[in-house]
Amino acid sequence: MQPLDGCGGARSRIIGAGLFHHHVALRSVEGSHSWVDYLILDCHEAVTALIWGREAKGVGKEQLVVLFGIIDPLQKNVTYADFPDIRDAYAHVGLDAIRTEHGIPLHGLCIVVDAFSLFVAPQRQHYFAIGNKLFAGRAVLYKYDPETGEPRDLLVPPKVCFLPDRKEIERMIELGLIDRPQIAAGGAVKWEWPDPDW
């Protein structure tokens, strides 16, 4: 898959709504309520397969199963799995529920990452960006209802830009394409990436 211009050049890879058919899979997860297990070549087919699979198993509105996006920056891919509880999605990607951090990179979209993922030394971490926000490590994505806060199916993925190393991230920051992660208090910056100490 070729990278898109404006997202890190030749050393970065990006997938999203425009490249959905290139590298998106619905995967069956053993022990979960996931019933489709094949590579999806088209967004419409993915949604149809999900709905068909649920109806075939007799799952209705009273038994909500949500389709989550799973970001793996090491493998540089986004896959999909459906779970009845978001904590099952955490477990699937190896996140500890008591040390997660939730964010809203785009309107109506939630991301869950390890709270300390950006404090890991860059040579031991893997990165990606959504919009102008930098993230690290495996992550869970889902849509949410703005009125109730309840999770909803993530049917169309956001653009995800995979960044190979610190040098590329610094280049993206210099170009103004990514914000440097910071922690500030009283107008003073107390920490900024890639400092591992906080």
Phi, psi and omega in degrees: 000132182274143177289157177268145176298144178089003178227058174096359177066211190291343186263355180247157176235145182225139170229158180175200185304321183287341182237024187308319186286351184278323191206053179232133180229146166262121184246138173284135180248119184301130179085003180248186179262042180255128189238001178246142187211072177197161180289130180266129183258352184209140182301316180298319179296324180296312180295316179300317180297319180297311181295316180299317181297319179293316180296323180296331180266002177076026179270124179245194182295333182286349180232081188288128173235125188255139177271116181255150171267138179243116180261127177236098183290341176291315178275350181057053177213165173236122177242174183232144175208144179254138183224150177281347183214138182297334178294333174292325177293320176303310182299323182298323182263000178085023178271139174274120186302332183274355177230040176262159174231132182254140178218169178235088182291331179219157181302128178080004182238130177250148174230143178235126181226170172292131185299338183250014186296327181278354178267356177285142179303135184307325181290348179247011184233164178233139192236158172206164178230145170235123188062230179256018182256135179265136177228163181220149178078178180290151186213159176246134177243144171202155172278161177218156177277117183301334182275322184254341184079000181289141178293148179229164180301134173269094186270333178234120184285152172284171173286128180241122181254114180273130185245125191284332186196176182299319181302317180291322179296316179298323178296318179295321177295317179299325179281353180081015181272338179225140175278140175286124178299133181219156169237125183233152177216127180061031179082358180253135179283120180265335180204147171210148178295140013257023179300123182280349185264130175209000000 
